[in-house]
């Protein structure tokens, strides 16, 4: 059975392929970079709203 992460990965791969990116290593790196920036943006929004974060908190959740 496919997990939501598997489906996200496949959707990102297909989107990159549609944009003309065919090198799987480059596409994987780009996907990782986008995911990291999305996570960073969420953390920054939470902090701006008065939340608190400690390193490694996402991994524990």
N, C-alpha and C positions, 0 to 999 in steps of 0.2 A: 504494500500500500504506500502511496506517495504522501509525503508530509507537505505541509504548507511551504516549508523552506524549499523542498524539491520543486514545487510548482512555481515559486518565485524565481528560482534559479533558471528554470526552463523558460519562463516568460521573458526574463531579462536576456537570455541567450537568443531567443527568437527576435526580440526587439533589436538587439545589436546586429543580428544577421540581416534584418530588414534595412538597417541603416548602412549596410555594406561592410560591416566589420566581420571578417571571417577567421582571423587568427584567434584560436581558443584561449591561448595564454593571455593575450592582450585583453580579450573580452572578459575573462575571469578577473583580471586585475582591475579593470574598469568597474566591473560589478562590485568588487570588494570596496573600492574607493567610494563609490556612490552610497553603498550601505553604511560605511563608516561615517560619511558626512551626514547622512540622514540621522544616524544615532547621535552624533555630536550635536546636531541642531535640536533634537528632542531634549537632550540633557541641558543645553543652554536655555531653551524655553522654560524648562522646569526650574532651573536656577533663577532665572529672571522673575519667575512667578513666586519666588520665595521658598522654593523647595531646597532640599539638601541632598548631596550625593557624596558617596565615598568611592574610592577606586575599587573596581571589581564588583560593584553592586549589581550590575546587569547580569553578570555571570551567575550570581547566586540566585537570582529570581527565576 
